[in-house]
């Protein structure tokens, strides 16, 4: 069976191409709309002529992808808030659409813009409100009025740092507002949405469950497992699940909904003996899946998973196994039409990669070996599903997370067989909790089962030698790795010259990339005064090795590791930093809070850190540096004053808060 024979697969690929083009091109809306109309006219005209029909179809679907992406990004719309005079302070009327995880200092929300300066407009932005003990956090659907000025989202200031600006752009968010709580007024009346009602239901469930005698770690996992809220999971527990290859259990997604689909189909099997029983069972199962999605807060991952498995349930109802790829592609096409930007979400990519891999690779593994013994056969089937899913998501996982837990199949073999019982019991616990009928014995038993699951995951995660971390992989390598995996499966299932040629090309391509990188790093040397608001840090890359000079390596460990992975380096050493640094022919002097004047006055770079109380004008007159570097550990008021001094003295300066890390060879 050839996947690309399905029309739905071809259409989905064309739509994805249009979405990617629309996201990175960001064309004006009107020309794309006219091209789409022209393509649809040509499509209707060539409906019966196969040779001429192809290109209008390609153009139409690609234009639809570009159009819906441009609309989702928002800036091309004439009533988007960015077309108003937003550079000045104004009155904003916002509606809370999502409550984000708060940080130690702020409550964080995604808000939709309704009105700016008494003019109707649209768009989304981040709303940060300083924490205050007396202020009750806002909920979804709350409407607020505030007087504020927009802030631009900042690009990463260090190489290979997480790009939060790009991450928000992929959600159609381009600005933020940071404000004090006393400057925010909540409107008494607001319109309620289905999503808002679902979120309130979810919060009610969590509130009711929090009154029961669940352990702290167990309750955090229960929230994630049942309703997808991971805010209360301890960092240690989350790390254990990640290192054990079981982090997918903590996200309500395809795995959970797939198990629930099987469970509901099993429970409603007696309905199949009635007239039209199959249809009745399908309707009941789909309604229950969407009912669970509502209880779980209608989060994007849950809606995505329920949509996908609703299509799969329909495919099973048709009783045509060859329809699996067709139905999966149709579900993807439908989801992307509703929200094209979901294509750039890691959860969406991993969910569909895993499902496609299971549907394609799992049957091949079963044909490869089908044991006669019942227990061996069931174990092999479970291992095959885990292996197929892992192969499907491995390149994406390495690209985003740079680690691979070898013992993923152990945690899956020990947990997945019982996950249906755990989920079923959890849903029963939720419903009884809402009705205030939850018995204590059920609470104790459920708490105990979650505790056992945490212990199993912790034991697997403790086998550190089987967790490969800090694996470098860029986007091009990820694509080549997928080509390699797909061609390898084709070669092993049915060897053909074309498949072998593609497999060989992928292997050679990966080797050539590695060789090119090795040549590029040979004899290379680079220094980096990084931006950090906590401590001063100097990174030195020498060929494949990285040294981090800082007073406290734990505070900048993630930054150094991200740089090491991004540059494909082999080792990282932490070293203490001094004041006088001589790098080849350059003399760098770092002035810290002690403000010790250098004994030697031949300074090329003067590095100001930790807000030293100095008269910079006298230092510049005495040392005559060629450039002044100001890192993120300084007070903003000091930096403003120092910039003025450098401008008066006509000495170049570099502020890492504005320009990012200072790099030199």
BALO-992044 format. One line per 10 residues: number of its first residue (from 1); their letters; for each residue x, y, z of C-alpha. Coordinates in steps of 0.5 Angstrom, whole numbers, plus 500, padded with zeros to 3 digits. Layout:
BEGIN
NUM) a) X:Y:Z; ...
END
This chain:
BEGIN
1) xxxxxxxxxx) 500:500:500; 503:507:498; 501:512:503; 502:518:497; 496:514:493; 491:518:498; 488:524:495; 488:527:503; 495:526:504; 497:530:498
11) xxxxxxxxxx) 492:535:500; 495:535:507; 502:536:504; 500:542:500; 497:545:505; 503:544:510; 507:547:504; 502:553:504; 502:554:511; 510:554:512
21) xxxxxxxxxx) 510:559:506; 505:564:509; 509:564:516; 516:566:513; 514:570:507; 508:574:510; 505:577:504; 500:582:503; 493:579:504; 489:582:498
31) xxxxxxxxxx) 494:579:492; 494:572:495; 486:572:495; 486:574:488; 491:569:486; 486:564:490; 480:566:486; 484:565:480; 486:558:482; 479:556:484
41) xxxxxxxxxx) 476:559:477; 482:555:473; 480:549:478; 473:549:476; 475:550:468; 479:544:468; 475:539:473; 475:534:467; 481:535:464; 486:531:468
51) xxxxxxxxxx) 493:534:465; 491:541:466; 487:540:473; 493:538:477; 497:545:477; 490:549:479; 489:544:485; 496:545:487; 496:553:487; 489:553:490
61) xxxxxxxxxx) 491:549:496; 497:552:497; 494:559:497; 489:557:502; 495:555:507; 498:562:505; 491:565:506; 489:562:513; 496:563:516; 497:570:514
71) xxxxxxxxxx) 490:571:517; 492:567:523; 498:571:524; 494:577:524; 498:583:522; 496:583:515; 489:584:517; 487:592:517; 484:592:524; 490:589:527
81) xxxxxxxxxx) 492:593:533; 499:594:530; 496:598:525; 494:603:530; 499:608:534; 501:603:539; 508:607:540; 504:611:545; 501:609:552; 493:608:551
91) xxxxxxxxxx) 487:605:554; 486:597:552; 480:593:553; 483:586:553; 479:579:554; 483:573:558; 484:567:553; 489:563:557; 492:563:564; 499:561:563
101) xxxxxxxxxx) 504:558:569; 506:564:573; 513:566:575; 516:568:582; 514:575:580; 508:576:575; 501:573:573; 502:571:566; 496:571:561; 494:571:553
111) xxxxxxxxxx) 489:576:552; 485:578:546; 485:585:544; 478:588:543; 479:595:544; 484:600:543; 483:608:544; 475:607:543; 477:603:537; 475:596:535
121) xxxxxxxxxx) 481:592:533; 483:585:534; 490:581:535; 493:577:541; 498:579:546; 502:577:553; 499:580:559; 504:580:565; 501:583:572; 506:584:578
131) xxxxxxxxxx) 504:579:583; 500:582:589; 497:578:595; 491:581:595; 489:581:587; 486:575:585; 488:572:579; 484:573:573; 480:567:569; 479:565:562
141) xxxxxxxxxx) 473:570:559; 475:575:564; 475:582:561; 480:588:563; 481:595:562; 488:598:563; 492:604:561; 499:602:558; 504:602:553; 506:596:549
151) xxxxxxxxxx) 513:592:549; 516:589:544; 518:582:545; 526:581:545; 530:576:541; 535:572:544; 541:575:547; 545:569:547; 547:564:541; 543:558:541
161) xxxxxxxxxx) 538:561:547; 531:559:546; 527:564:542; 521:566:546; 519:571:541; 519:566:535; 515:561:540; 510:567:541; 510:569:533; 508:562:532
171) xxxxxxxxxx) 502:563:536; 500:569:533; 503:574:539; 507:580:537; 507:584:543; 507:584:551; 504:589:556; 507:589:563; 503:593:568; 502:593:576
181) xxxxxxxxxx) 496:590:579; 493:597:581; 493:599:574; 488:594:572; 481:594:572; 476:588:571; 470:589:568; 464:586:571; 460:583:565; 464:579:560
191) xxxxxxxxxx) 461:574:555; 463:567:556; 466:562:551; 465:554:551; 473:554:552; 472:559:558; 466:554:561; 471:548:560; 477:551:564; 472:553:570
201) xxxxxxxxxx) 470:546:570; 477:544:570; 479:548:576; 473:546:579; 475:539:579; 482:541:581; 479:544:587; 475:539:589; 481:534:588; 485:538:592
211) xxxxxxxxxx) 481:537:598; 482:530:598; 488:526:602; 493:525:596; 500:526:596; 503:532:594; 507:529:588; 502:524:587; 497:530:586; 501:534:581
221) xxxxxxxxxx) 501:527:577; 494:526:577; 493:533:575; 497:532:569; 495:525:567; 487:527:568; 486:534:566; 493:536:563; 495:541:568; 503:540:569
231) xxxxxxxxxx) 504:547:574; 504:543:580; 509:537:578; 515:538:582; 522:539:578; 525:532:580; 518:528:578; 518:531:571; 525:530:570; 524:523:572
241) xxxxxxxxxx) 519:522:567; 523:525:562; 529:521:563; 525:515:563; 522:516:556; 515:517:560; 514:524:559; 508:523:554; 504:520:560; 504:527:563
251) xxxxxxxxxx) 501:530:557; 493:529:556; 494:527:548; 494:522:543; 496:516:548; 491:518:553; 485:519:548; 487:513:544; 486:509:551; 480:512:552
261) xxxxxxxxxx) 477:510:545; 479:503:546; 476:503:553; 469:506:551; 469:502:545; 470:496:550; 464:498:554; 459:500:549; 460:493:545; 454:490:547
271) xxxxxxxxxx) 450:496:543; 453:493:537; 448:487:538; 442:492:537; 439:495:530; 444:500:528; 448:498:534; 455:500:530; 452:507:529; 450:508:536
281) xxxxxxxxxx) 456:506:539; 460:511:534; 456:516:537; 456:515:544; 464:514:544; 465:520:540; 461:524:545; 464:521:551; 471:523:548; 469:530:547
291) xxxxxxxxxx) 466:530:554; 472:528:557; 476:534:552; 471:539:556; 473:536:563; 480:537:561; 479:544:559; 479:544:552; 486:545:552; 489:545:544
301) xxxxxxxxxx) 493:538:545; 486:535:548; 482:538:542; 487:536:537; 488:529:540; 480:528:540; 479:530:533; 484:526:531; 481:520:534; 474:522:532
311) xxxxxxxxxx) 476:521:525; 480:514:527; 473:512:530; 470:513:524; 475:509:520; 474:503:524; 466:504:524; 467:503:516; 471:497:517; 477:499:512
321) xxxxxxxxxx) 484:498:515; 487:501:509; 483:508:511; 488:509:517; 493:513:513; 487:517:509; 483:518:516; 489:521:519; 491:525:514; 484:528:513
331) xxxxxxxxxx) 484:529:521; 491:533:520; 488:537:514; 481:539:518; 486:541:524; 490:545:520; 484:549:517; 482:551:523; 488:553:526; 494:553:521
341) xxxxxxxxxx) 499:555:527; 498:549:530; 503:546:525; 509:549:529; 507:546:536; 512:541:538; 506:537:541; 502:537:534; 509:534:530; 510:529:535
351) xxxxxxxxxx) 503:526:536; 502:526:528; 509:523:527; 508:518:533; 501:516:530; 503:515:523; 509:511:525; 505:506:529; 500:505:523; 505:504:518
361) xxxxxxxxxx) 511:501:522; 507:497:527; 504:492:522; 511:490:519; 513:489:526; 508:484:527; 509:480:520; 516:480:522; 515:476:528; 508:473:531
371) xxxxxxxxxx) 509:469:537; 504:463:539; 505:464:546; 500:469:549; 504:473:554; 510:473:549; 505:476:544; 502:481:548; 509:483:550; 512:483:543
381) xxxxxxxxxx) 506:487:541; 506:493:546; 514:493:545; 512:494:537; 508:500:539; 513:503:543; 518:502:538; 514:504:532; 512:511:536; 519:512:538
391) xxxxxxxxxx) 522:511:531; 517:516:529; 518:522:534; 526:520:535; 528:526:530; 523:531:533; 525:529:540; 533:530:539; 532:536:535; 528:540:540
401) xxxxxxxxxx) 530:536:547; 537:533:545; 536:527:549; 534:520:548; 532:515:554; 534:508:551; 530:505:557; 524:508:554; 521:501:553; 522:499:560
411) xxxxxxxxxx) 517:504:563; 512:503:557; 512:496:558; 511:497:566; 506:502:565; 502:502:559; 498:496:560; 495:499:566; 494:506:564; 487:504:561
421) xxxxxxxxxx) 485:502:568; 489:508:571; 485:513:567; 479:510:567; 479:510:575; 482:517:574; 475:519:570; 471:516:575; 475:520:581; 473:526:577
431) xxxxxxxxxx) 466:525:576; 465:523:583; 469:529:586; 464:533:582; 458:530:585; 461:530:592; 461:523:592; 468:521:592; 469:515:597; 476:515:601
441) xxxxxxxxxx) 478:508:600; 478:510:592; 482:516:594; 487:512:598; 487:506:592; 488:511:587; 494:515:591; 497:508:592; 497:507:584; 500:513:582
451) xxxxxxxxxx) 505:513:587; 507:506:585; 508:509:578; 512:514:580; 517:509:584; 517:505:577; 519:512:573; 524:514:578; 527:507:578; 528:507:570
461) xxxxxxxxxx) 530:514:571; 536:513:576; 539:508:570; 543:514:568; 548:511:564; 542:509:559; 540:516:558; 544:520:553; 544:527:553; 546:533:550
471) xxxxxxxxxx) 546:530:543; 546:536:538; 542:535:532; 540:541:527; 534:542:523; 537:539:516; 540:533:520; 533:532:523; 530:531:516; 536:527:513
481) xxxxxxxxxx) 534:522:519; 527:522:517; 529:520:510; 534:515:513; 529:512:518; 523:511:512; 528:508:507; 531:503:512; 524:501:513; 522:500:506
491) xxxxxxxxxx) 529:497:505; 528:492:510; 520:490:508; 521:490:501; 528:491:498; 528:496:492; 534:499:488; 530:506:489; 530:505:497; 537:503:497
501) xxxxxxxxxx) 539:509:493; 535:513:498; 538:510:504; 545:510:502; 544:518:500; 541:519:507; 547:516:510; 552:519:506; 549:526:507; 549:525:515
511) xxxxxxxxxx) 557:523:514; 558:529:510; 555:534:514; 559:531:520; 565:532:516; 564:539:514; 562:541:521; 569:538:523; 573:542:518; 569:548:520
521) xxxxxxxxxx) 571:547:528; 578:545:526; 583:551:529; 577:555:530; 577:559:537; 572:564:539; 570:568:545; 564:570:548; 562:575:553; 555:573:554
531) xxxxxxxxxx) 549:576:557; 546:574:564; 543:578:569; 546:574:575; 553:573:574; 558:575:569; 560:569:564; 566:569:559; 565:563:554; 571:560:550
541) xxxxxxxxxx) 570:555:544; 577:552:542; 575:547:536; 570:542:539; 571:544:547; 568:549:551; 570:553:557; 566:557:561; 569:562:566; 564:565:571
551) xxxxxxxxxx) 564:566:579; 558:561:579; 557:556:574; 550:553:576; 547:560:575; 549:559:567; 549:552:566; 543:552:561; 546:557:557; 553:554:556
561) xxxxxxxxxx) 550:547:555; 545:550:550; 551:553:546; 555:547:547; 549:543:543; 548:548:538; 555:549:536; 556:541:536; 562:541:541; 564:535:545
571) xxxxxxxxxx) 566:538:552; 564:543:557; 569:545:563; 567:550:568; 573:555:570; 573:561:575; 573:568:572; 578:573:574; 579:581:573; 585:581:568
581) xxxxxxxxxx) 584:577:562; 589:576:556; 586:573:550; 592:573:545; 593:580:543; 587:583:547; 588:585:554; 581:585:557; 579:588:564; 573:586:568
591) xxxxxxxxxx) 571:591:573; 566:588:578; 563:591:585; 570:592:588; 572:597:583; 579:595:583; 583:599:579; 588:595:574; 596:595:575; 597:595:568
601) xxxxxxxxxx) 594:600:563; 594:597:557; 587:595:556; 583:594:550; 576:592:552; 574:595:559; 568:590:561; 563:593:567; 559:588:571; 556:588:578
611) xxxxxxxxxx) 554:595:578; 561:598:580; 561:605:583; 566:608:579; 567:615:575; 567:612:568; 570:618:565; 576:618:570; 577:611:568; 577:612:561
621) xxxxxxxxxx) 582:618:561; 587:613:565; 586:607:561; 584:609:554; 580:602:552; 578:601:545; 571:599:547; 567:598:553; 562:592:554; 557:593:559
631) xxxxxxxxxx) 553:586:561; 547:584:564; 549:584:571; 549:592:572; 543:597:574; 540:600:568; 541:607:571; 548:606:571; 548:603:564; 544:609:562
641) xxxxxxxxxx) 550:614:565; 555:610:562; 553:610:555; 552:618:556; 560:618:558; 562:613:552; 558:618:547; 561:624:550; 568:621:550; 567:618:543
651) xxxxxxxxxx) 569:611:545; 565:605:542; 561:601:547; 557:595:547; 550:593:552; 549:586:552; 541:588:554; 540:591:547; 545:588:543; 546:581:546
661) xxxxx) 553:577:547; 559:580:545; 563:576:540; 570:576:538; 575:571:535
END
